[in-house]
Amino acid sequence: MKKVILSFGTFLAMMAMTGCDSNSRGLDYRVTCTLDNGISHDSATLLVLEEEYGRLRVCGSQRSSDGTFSFTGQTDHPKAALIRWDNDSTQQPFYFVLEPGHTSITIRPGAWDITGSPQNSAYLHYINLRNGIMDARIATWQEYLNMSADSSLKRDDEVRMVRQDSLLSDSLQRLTVDHINRNDAVGRIIRERYGHQLDQEHKRLLK
């Protein structure tokens, strides 16, 4: 039998190659996006924000007839990403955090779920808190309109509701500032989507 003798340098090179393959697998991502309850799109494009260049990079496009889209690739760290529908930049894209592992997204009218992604869990938590505050503000405005319509609105009621709306608005802005100041992919998405809604007082709190 012929013996194969490896030099120490060759052995180290082979070990290094094996290590790269192992690390590479740890960077793999798979994003599965499912549209539900009447939402219909024929194609989807995955883009990520490359911060060092300040631009969006296309990671893949797909057509689908059943409302399910799947993207695979590699990323070395969590990044702000978006899915653009039907190659139409005028439609509201879907934002999420692209990170290694399998991320499953289900989109329904007015609601969506993301599983399998730690930073997306933090992003979804922000969205739920934000929606709760917005619901409370809408309820306050509706109460004001109802009392105005039936002439039951008193000065004390008006002062109470204006103050309540102001407190809710401040809570929402502080919530947004706190999450932007995380300085991670979650913060970058929130800055992109909601940063323009901050007033000057709260913009000064950004790091």
N, C-alpha and C positions, 0 to 999 in steps of 0.2 A: 504494500500500500504506500502510495506516495504521500509524504508528509508535507503539510503546508506550514511554513514558518513565517510568522508575522513579526515585523520589527515593532519596537515599542511605539515609534511615531505613528505607524499605520494603525496600531491598536487604539491609540488615543484619538486618531481621526475618526475611526469607526464608532467609537463611543460618543464622540461629539455629534456625529450624524444621527445616531439613535436618540440622543438627548433632544436634538432639534425637532425630530419627528414627534416625540412625546409632547414637547412643549407646544408644537403646532396644533396637535389635536386638542389641547386645552384651550386654544383660542377659537375653535370652531363655534359658529353660531348657526341656528336654524330658527327662522321666524315663520310661523304659520298663522295666517290671517283669514278668518272666516266671516263673511258678511251674512247677516241674519235678518229675518222679518222684513222682507221686501226691499232691502237695500241692494241695488244692482249696479255693478261696474264690470266692464268687459276686460279692463286691463289695470295693472298696478305697477308703479315704479318705486323702488326703495332707494332713498337718498340718505346720506349721512353728512353731518356738518363737520368739515375738517377745519378745526379752529385755527391751526397754525397757518392756514392759507385763507381763512375767512370766506370759504365758499362751500357749496353743496357738491357732493360727489355721488354720481349714480352708481349704485351697487348691483342693480339688476332690474329687469322689467319682465313682466309675465302677463299672459292672457289666460283667461279662465271663463268657462261657461257655467260653472257651478258655484261661483262665489267664494272659492277657496284659493288662496295664493300662498306659495311657499318660497322662501328665499334662504339660501345658504351661503356661507363665506367664512371669513375670519376677521376678528378685530382684537387688537391687543389690549384694549381697555373700553369701558362703557362710553358710548358716544350718543349725542343727541341725533335722532333720526326721524324721518317722516316717510309716510307712504302717500304718493300722489296718484290720484285716480285718473284713468283714461288719458294720461299725458296732458291733462288740462290744468295749467297753473292757476286758473281763476277759481277752481274749487277749493274748498277748505281741506287741507291735507290732514292726515292723522299723524299726530306726534307720539313718539314713545322713545324709550332708551334701548339702544342696540348694545347687547353685551353677550359674552360667551355663554353657550348653553342653548337650551330650547325655550323660546318664548312663544306662547300661544295667545293669540289675540282674537276675541270675538267682538264684533261691532254690531250694535243694534241701534235703532233710532233713539237718540237721546241718552244712550248708555253704552258702556263697553266694559269688557273684562280683560285683564292681562294676568297670566299665571306663568310661573317658572322663572321670574326675573326679579332679583332683590330691589334694584333701583326703580323698576316700574311699580313695585308695590308702594314705594315711598311717593312716587308721582301720583298714583291712584289715590293714596291717602290724602294728598293735597287737593286733588280734584273733588273728592267727597266732602272735605271740610269747606272748600270754596262753594260748592253747590248748596251746602247747608246754610251758609251765611247768605247767599243770594236768595234762597227760598225765604229766609226770615225777612230780608229787605222787601221782597215782593209782597209778602203778607202784610207788612207795615204800610206799603204804598196802597194796597188794596183796601185796607181798613180806612185809610185816609179818604180814598175816593168814595167808599160806601157811606161814610159819615157825612161827607160833603154833599152827596146826592140826596140824602134824606134829611138834611139840615140839622143833624144832631151833633155836628162838630162844634166843640167848645174850644176856647182859647187854650185851656189846660191840656186838652187832648192833642191839639196841634203841637204845642211845645213838647209834650211827651213823645210824640211820634217823630218829630224832627230830630230830637235828641237821640232817640233809639236808632234811627237810620244813620245818624252821624257816627254813633258808637260802632254799629255794624260795619260801616264803610271803613272806619279806622282799623277794626279787627281784620278785615279782609286785606287791607293794604299791608299791615304788619305781617300777616301770614305770608303774603307774597314776597315781601322783603326777606323774611327769615329763610324761605326756601331758595330764593335766588342766591343768598349769601352762603348756601351750602357749597357753592363753587364746584359742583359736579355736573354730570349730564342732566340730572333732574333740574338743577338750578338754571342751566342753560336753556332748557326747553321752556321753563316758566318765564324766564326773561324774554325769550322770543315771542311767546304767546300773550303774556300779560304785563310785561314791563312797561309798555306804553300807557297803561291805565293808572300808573302810580302818579300821585301829585308831587309837586316839587319838594314838599316837606319830607315825604317818604323816600323820594329818590336820593335825598342826601344821606339816607341811612344805608344805602348800598355800599358794599365794600369793593 
